[in-house]
Amino acid sequence: MAKHVVAVMDEIPPGGRKLVEVKGRAIVIFNVGGEYFALNNRCPHKGGSLCQGRLTGLVESAEPGT
């Protein structure tokens, strides 16, 4: 697994995000409560930018479609 330095930890405060480019791909880095998550900046459901979306808590359902 390759690692890429994209920011200093203090650069992305809790609840914050940063859009970066890694090998030609748009990647959004989220800081959720001090944990960092890197995701493709494209919503798999609607195709929109994750970086421009609203950051919310975890949502779980009992079954698909609920």
N, C-alpha and C positions, 0 to 999 in steps of 0.2 A: 504494500500500500504506500503510495507516494504522499509526502507531506509538503505543504506549501505554507510559508509564512505570509499572511495577508493583512495582519493588523497587530497592534500592541493591545494587550488585554484592556487597559484603561480607555482605549479608543472606542470601545463598544460597551456602554454602561448597561446594567440590568434593565431589561425591557427594550434595549436598543437593537439596532441592526446595521449592517454595512454591506453594500453591494460591491463585489469585487469580480475580476475576471481571472480565471485560471485556465490556461491552455485554450483560450478562445471561448470559454463557456462562462456565462453569467451565473455567479454563485452568490447567494445571500447568506451572511453569517448572522445568526440571532444569539443574543445573550438572554437566556431565560433563567432568572434567579441565580446567576453566576455560572450556569452551564452553557457551553457554546455548541451550536448546531449549525452545520453547513449544509445547505440544500440547493438544488438546481432552482434558479429563480423563475420557475414556471409552474403554475398550478396544474397538477395532473388532471383535475376535473374540468376546469374552465379555460386553461391556457393563459391566464393573466399573470401579472408580475407578483410574486410573493412579497417582494421588498415593499411594494406599495400597499399591501393589504394590512388589515388590522390584526395585531397580535392578541390572541385570546388564550385562555387556559385550555387544558386538555378536555376534549369532548369524547365521551364513550357512549356506545349504544349497545343494547342487549342483542340486537340482530341487524343485519343489513337493511337499509331503507328506513330505519327508525332514528 
